[in-house]
Amino acid sequence: MIDLYATIAFMVLALSLASCFYRLFIGPTLPDRVVAIDTMTTIIIAMIAVYCIKEGNAIFYDAILVLSILGFVGTVSMAKFLAKGRKIFDQ
């Protein structure tokens, strides 16, 4: 039963990832592209989690943690860049 639900979850996540790719390439503004990349990171994390649940092992949980941290830092730095409009570390 878990295999069926995992397969359905993979299909839904793949469809969501495809729509984020569309927004990434077609998005009219830079903030649209930043949100698309952040959402893609979240979807990839969810795909890894579904795979770990399906296989019954926790070998990729460290990868989930690293991707979460990198996604957060990237989003915060891009938001700061968009807010200030110049280099991030200038005073």
C-alpha positions in Angstrom: 0.0 0.0 0.0 2.8 2.4 0.8 4.3 1.8 -2.7 1.1 3.0 -4.3 1.0 6.1 -2.2 4.7 6.8 -2.8 4.2 6.4 -6.6 1.3 8.9 -6.5 3.3 11.3 -4.4 6.2 11.1 -6.9 3.8 11.9 -9.8 2.3 14.9 -8.0 5.8 16.1 -7.0 7.1 15.7 -10.5 4.2 17.7 -11.9 4.8 20.4 -9.3 8.5 20.4 -10.3 7.6 20.8 -13.9 5.4 23.8 -13.2 8.3 25.3 -11.2 10.6 24.8 -14.1 8.1 26.7 -16.3 8.0 29.6 -13.8 11.8 29.6 -13.6 12.3 29.9 -17.3 9.3 32.0 -18.2 8.9 34.1 -15.0 8.8 37.8 -15.9 10.7 39.1 -12.9 13.6 38.0 -10.7 11.5 37.5 -7.6 9.4 35.0 -9.5 12.5 33.1 -10.4 13.8 33.1 -6.8 10.5 31.8 -5.5 10.5 29.1 -8.2 14.0 28.0 -7.2 13.0 28.0 -3.5 9.9 25.9 -4.3 12.0 23.5 -6.4 14.3 23.0 -3.5 11.4 22.2 -1.2 9.9 19.7 -3.8 13.3 18.0 -4.2 13.5 17.6 -0.4 10.0 16.1 -0.4 10.9 13.7 -3.1 13.9 12.5 -1.1 11.7 12.1 1.9 9.2 10.1 0.0 11.9 7.9 -1.4 13.3 7.3 2.2 9.8 6.3 3.4 9.3 4.0 0.4 12.6 2.2 0.8 12.4 2.2 4.6 15.8 3.6 5.3 17.1 6.9 6.6 20.3 7.1 4.6 19.3 10.4 2.8 18.1 12.3 5.9 21.4 14.1 6.0 21.0 15.3 2.4 17.5 16.6 3.4 19.1 18.6 6.2 21.8 20.1 4.0 19.4 21.0 1.2 17.1 22.7 3.7 20.0 24.8 5.1 21.3 25.7 1.7 17.8 26.6 0.4 17.2 28.8 3.5 20.5 30.6 3.2 20.1 31.1 -0.6 16.6 32.5 -0.2 17.5 34.9 2.6 20.6 36.2 0.7 18.6 36.7 -2.4 15.8 38.5 -0.5 18.4 40.8 1.0 19.9 41.4 -2.4 16.5 42.2 -3.9 15.6 44.5 -1.0 18.8 46.6 -1.1 19.6 46.4 -4.8 23.4 46.2 -4.4 26.0 43.9 -2.9 24.8 42.0 0.1 27.6 42.8 2.5 27.9 46.6 1.8 27.0 48.8 4.8 
